[in-house]
Amino acid sequence: MVKPKHTSSIQIMPSSTAVNARASKSASGKKPAGKNSTRKTGAAGAIGKPPHFYRAEAYSLCQENNVGHLLKRTTASLTRMIDQGVVPLGLTAMQWKPLVMICHGNLDTPAELSRKAMIDTGAMTRTLDRLETKGFLTRHRCEEDRRVVKLELTDSGRQVADGILPIVANSVNTHLDGFSHDEVVLLLDFLHRMISNGANPDDANARDDP
């Protein structure tokens, strides 16, 4: 087993089939015959899908090389920096996200905020209570459906929400310091692909089939 190195790129060694094919081509000057010669190659340039990077072994899944663990650490670091930045605005870690989502996410009910922020309704209700006490938002019953509670930012709430965005942007840019524009675009593409694989595991597993 080859130990994974701490590097920003992962090199996958060519399969024995690909190595033999290149050797045969070099020796004869022609492409090797056989059914594999007509198969389409994947995006990585090898026949079929690249092998899985991780193995069910402790070293392979160690924290320093575990993508899931590194993503969790990155999220925690980002959240901590943003939480510290919004303190001068009179907000806590739980309070700044609802304000941004109401102001810029076109969300105006507690249920929508809970789903979007992935916070249980009880915790969201307590957060909204505190924001209302601070004068950042108001709540009223929907005229069309009295069971629905609508949220609306006050003038001071909108002013505070606008002040959060520069803090968020600065925190993210700090974590991306030294990345080129193309690297950030590539990172976003990788993350979206991971999310898509997780949301559609059957499709991802089907791609493993020969």
Secondary structure, 3 states (H helix, E strand, C coil): CCCCCCCCCCCCCCCHHHHHHHHHHHHHCCCCCCHHHHCCECCCCCECCCCCCCCCCCCCCCCCCCHHHHHHHHHHHHHHHHHHHCHHHCCCCCCHHHHHHHHHCCCCCHHHHHHHHCCCHHHHHHHHHHHHHCCCEEEEECCCCCCCEEEEECHHHHHHHHHHHHHHHHHHHHHCCCCCHHHHHHHHHHHHHHHHHHHCHHHHHHCCCC
